[in-house]
Amino acid sequence: MTGGDIAGLIAAGVFAVLVGLIAIPLVKLGGVFDQTRDSIKDVSDGITPILAESTVTVQEANKQLARVDAITRNVEEVTGNVSSLVALFAASVGGPLIKLAGFSAAVRAALLSLRVAKEAGDDSPRRKPKKSKH
């Protein structure tokens, strides 16, 4: 064996040790990739039922919103009908009530003036004679 052969054997030994040192992290990295693949599979298996439940929940929420929309339309219609009824009532009863209020105010004023005239000693609501200037 010559010096070149010994150097070649040493280089081959160093190369083998170097490959062994690099192989250990690569094997560990392969294990990490296996765990990552298993985790992703578990997550995807867990997400499928969650997505199905979310779909059902959204569909039920849409049904409830459709019902609320129908109720809102009915309330709007009833409100319009009540508003029309109030306007009709005010138009048909409001005018005569205003006339009745005016009439009752006039009667009250007349009775009040009769009472004031009676208290003043005059039984009839005629004019008092004018006083002469002296």
CNS distance restraints for C-alpha pairs under 8 A (distance, minus, plus):
assign (resid   1 and name CA) (resid   5 and name CA) 5.93 0.50 0.50
assign (resid   1 and name CA) (resid   6 and name CA) 6.85 0.50 0.50
assign (resid   2 and name CA) (resid   6 and name CA) 6.43 0.50 0.50
assign (resid   3 and name CA) (resid   7 and name CA) 6.12 0.50 0.50
assign (resid   4 and name CA) (resid   8 and name CA) 6.05 0.50 0.50
assign (resid   5 and name CA) (resid   9 and name CA) 6.18 0.50 0.50
assign (resid   6 and name CA) (resid  10 and name CA) 6.14 0.50 0.50
assign (resid   7 and name CA) (resid  11 and name CA) 6.04 0.50 0.50
assign (resid   8 and name CA) (resid  12 and name CA) 6.05 0.50 0.50
assign (resid   9 and name CA) (resid  13 and name CA) 6.06 0.50 0.50
assign (resid  10 and name CA) (resid  14 and name CA) 6.10 0.50 0.50
assign (resid  11 and name CA) (resid  15 and name CA) 5.96 0.50 0.50
assign (resid  12 and name CA) (resid  16 and name CA) 6.09 0.50 0.50
assign (resid  13 and name CA) (resid  17 and name CA) 6.23 0.50 0.50
assign (resid  14 and name CA) (resid  18 and name CA) 6.00 0.50 0.50
assign (resid  15 and name CA) (resid  19 and name CA) 6.09 0.50 0.50
assign (resid  16 and name CA) (resid  20 and name CA) 6.13 0.50 0.50
assign (resid  17 and name CA) (resid  21 and name CA) 6.15 0.50 0.50
assign (resid  18 and name CA) (resid  22 and name CA) 6.23 0.50 0.50
assign (resid  19 and name CA) (resid  23 and name CA) 5.91 0.50 0.50
assign (resid  20 and name CA) (resid  24 and name CA) 6.52 0.50 0.50
assign (resid  21 and name CA) (resid  25 and name CA) 7.52 0.50 0.50
assign (resid  22 and name CA) (resid  26 and name CA) 6.55 0.50 0.50
assign (resid  23 and name CA) (resid  27 and name CA) 6.09 0.50 0.50
assign (resid  24 and name CA) (resid  28 and name CA) 6.34 0.50 0.50
assign (resid  25 and name CA) (resid  29 and name CA) 5.93 0.50 0.50
assign (resid  26 and name CA) (resid  30 and name CA) 6.11 0.50 0.50
assign (resid  27 and name CA) (resid  31 and name CA) 6.43 0.50 0.50
assign (resid  28 and name CA) (resid  32 and name CA) 6.38 0.50 0.50
assign (resid  29 and name CA) (resid  33 and name CA) 6.25 0.50 0.50
assign (resid  30 and name CA) (resid  34 and name CA) 6.26 0.50 0.50
assign (resid  31 and name CA) (resid  35 and name CA) 6.27 0.50 0.50
assign (resid  32 and name CA) (resid  36 and name CA) 6.07 0.50 0.50
assign (resid  33 and name CA) (resid  37 and name CA) 6.09 0.50 0.50
assign (resid  34 and name CA) (resid  38 and name CA) 6.25 0.50 0.50
assign (resid  35 and name CA) (resid  39 and name CA) 6.06 0.50 0.50
assign (resid  36 and name CA) (resid  40 and name CA) 6.13 0.50 0.50
assign (resid  37 and name CA) (resid  41 and name CA) 6.23 0.50 0.50
assign (resid  38 and name CA) (resid  42 and name CA) 6.20 0.50 0.50
assign (resid  39 and name CA) (resid  43 and name CA) 6.11 0.50 0.50
assign (resid  40 and name CA) (resid  44 and name CA) 6.08 0.50 0.50
assign (resid  41 and name CA) (resid  45 and name CA) 6.07 0.50 0.50
assign (resid  42 and name CA) (resid  46 and name CA) 6.12 0.50 0.50
assign (resid  43 and name CA) (resid  47 and name CA) 6.02 0.50 0.50
assign (resid  44 and name CA) (resid  48 and name CA) 6.39 0.50 0.50
assign (resid  45 and name CA) (resid  49 and name CA) 7.69 0.50 0.50
assign (resid  46 and name CA) (resid  50 and name CA) 6.81 0.50 0.50
assign (resid  47 and name CA) (resid  51 and name CA) 6.02 0.50 0.50
assign (resid  48 and name CA) (resid  52 and name CA) 6.29 0.50 0.50
assign (resid  49 and name CA) (resid  53 and name CA) 6.13 0.50 0.50
assign (resid  50 and name CA) (resid  54 and name CA) 6.06 0.50 0.50
assign (resid  51 and name CA) (resid  55 and name CA) 6.11 0.50 0.50
assign (resid  52 and name CA) (resid  56 and name CA) 6.40 0.50 0.50
assign (resid  53 and name CA) (resid  57 and name CA) 6.09 0.50 0.50
assign (resid  54 and name CA) (resid  58 and name CA) 6.12 0.50 0.50
assign (resid  55 and name CA) (resid  59 and name CA) 6.21 0.50 0.50
assign (resid  56 and name CA) (resid  60 and name CA) 6.19 0.50 0.50
assign (resid  57 and name CA) (resid  61 and name CA) 6.11 0.50 0.50
assign (resid  58 and name CA) (resid  62 and name CA) 6.15 0.50 0.50
assign (resid  59 and name CA) (resid  63 and name CA) 6.34 0.50 0.50
assign (resid  60 and name CA) (resid  64 and name CA) 6.28 0.50 0.50
assign (resid  61 and name CA) (resid  65 and name CA) 6.12 0.50 0.50
assign (resid  62 and name CA) (resid  66 and name CA) 6.18 0.50 0.50
assign (resid  63 and name CA) (resid  67 and name CA) 6.39 0.50 0.50
assign (resid  64 and name CA) (resid  68 and name CA) 6.19 0.50 0.50
assign (resid  65 and name CA) (resid  69 and name CA) 6.04 0.50 0.50
assign (resid  66 and name CA) (resid  70 and name CA) 6.29 0.50 0.50
assign (resid  67 and name CA) (resid  71 and name CA) 6.24 0.50 0.50
assign (resid  68 and name CA) (resid  72 and name CA) 6.04 0.50 0.50
assign (resid  69 and name CA) (resid  73 and name CA) 6.22 0.50 0.50
assign (resid  70 and name CA) (resid  74 and name CA) 6.29 0.50 0.50
assign (resid  71 and name CA) (resid  75 and name CA) 6.16 0.50 0.50
assign (resid  72 and name CA) (resid  76 and name CA) 6.09 0.50 0.50
assign (resid  73 and name CA) (resid  77 and name CA) 6.23 0.50 0.50
assign (resid  74 and name CA) (resid  78 and name CA) 6.17 0.50 0.50
assign (resid  75 and name CA) (resid  79 and name CA) 6.02 0.50 0.50
assign (resid  76 and name CA) (resid  80 and name CA) 6.25 0.50 0.50
assign (resid  77 and name CA) (resid  81 and name CA) 6.27 0.50 0.50
assign (resid  78 and name CA) (resid  82 and name CA) 6.13 0.50 0.50
assign (resid  79 and name CA) (resid  83 and name CA) 6.07 0.50 0.50
assign (resid  80 and name CA) (resid  84 and name CA) 6.20 0.50 0.50
assign (resid  81 and name CA) (resid  85 and name CA) 6.13 0.50 0.50
assign (resid  82 and name CA) (resid  86 and name CA) 6.09 0.50 0.50
assign (resid  83 and name CA) (resid  87 and name CA) 6.21 0.50 0.50
assign (resid  84 and name CA) (resid  88 and name CA) 6.12 0.50 0.50
assign (resid  85 and name CA) (resid  89 and name CA) 6.07 0.50 0.50
assign (resid  86 and name CA) (resid  90 and name CA) 6.03 0.50 0.50
assign (resid  87 and name CA) (resid  91 and name CA) 6.11 0.50 0.50
assign (resid  88 and name CA) (resid  92 and name CA) 6.10 0.50 0.50
assign (resid  89 and name CA) (resid  93 and name CA) 5.74 0.50 0.50
assign (resid  89 and name CA) (resid  94 and name CA) 7.36 0.50 0.50
assign (resid  90 and name CA) (resid  94 and name CA) 4.75 0.50 0.50
assign (resid  90 and name CA) (resid  95 and name CA) 7.80 0.50 0.50
assign (resid  91 and name CA) (resid  95 and name CA) 6.56 0.50 0.50
assign (resid  92 and name CA) (resid  96 and name CA) 7.66 0.50 0.50
assign (resid  93 and name CA) (resid  97 and name CA) 6.15 0.50 0.50
assign (resid  94 and name CA) (resid  98 and name CA) 6.19 0.50 0.50
assign (resid  95 and name CA) (resid  99 and name CA) 6.40 0.50 0.50
assign (resid  96 and name CA) (resid 100 and name CA) 6.05 0.50 0.50
assign (resid  97 and name CA) (resid 101 and name CA) 6.04 0.50 0.50
assign (resid  98 and name CA) (resid 102 and name CA) 6.21 0.50 0.50
assign (resid  99 and name CA) (resid 103 and name CA) 6.15 0.50 0.50
assign (resid 100 and name CA) (resid 104 and name CA) 6.06 0.50 0.50
assign (resid 101 and name CA) (resid 105 and name CA) 6.12 0.50 0.50
assign (resid 102 and name CA) (resid 106 and name CA) 6.24 0.50 0.50
assign (resid 103 and name CA) (resid 107 and name CA) 6.22 0.50 0.50
assign (resid 104 and name CA) (resid 108 and name CA) 6.05 0.50 0.50
assign (resid 105 and name CA) (resid 109 and name CA) 6.14 0.50 0.50
assign (resid 106 and name CA) (resid 110 and name CA) 6.14 0.50 0.50
assign (resid 107 and name CA) (resid 111 and name CA) 6.11 0.50 0.50
assign (resid 108 and name CA) (resid 112 and name CA) 6.02 0.50 0.50
assign (resid 109 and name CA) (resid 113 and name CA) 6.13 0.50 0.50
assign (resid 110 and name CA) (resid 114 and name CA) 6.24 0.50 0.50
assign (resid 111 and name CA) (resid 115 and name CA) 6.15 0.50 0.50
assign (resid 112 and name CA) (resid 116 and name CA) 6.17 0.50 0.50
assign (resid 113 and name CA) (resid 117 and name CA) 6.09 0.50 0.50
assign (resid 114 and name CA) (resid 118 and name CA) 6.11 0.50 0.50
assign (resid 114 and name CA) (resid 124 and name CA) 7.96 0.50 0.50
assign (resid 114 and name CA) (resid 125 and name CA) 6.60 0.50 0.50
assign (resid 115 and name CA) (resid 119 and name CA) 6.14 0.50 0.50
assign (resid 116 and name CA) (resid 120 and name CA) 6.24 0.50 0.50
assign (resid 117 and name CA) (resid 121 and name CA) 6.67 0.50 0.50
assign (resid 117 and name CA) (resid 122 and name CA) 5.65 0.50 0.50
assign (resid 117 and name CA) (resid 123 and name CA) 6.79 0.50 0.50
assign (resid 117 and name CA) (resid 124 and name CA) 7.32 0.50 0.50
assign (resid 117 and name CA) (resid 125 and name CA) 6.38 0.50 0.50
assign (resid 118 and name CA) (resid 122 and name CA) 5.27 0.50 0.50
assign (resid 118 and name CA) (resid 123 and name CA) 5.31 0.50 0.50
assign (resid 118 and name CA) (resid 124 and name CA) 7.63 0.50 0.50
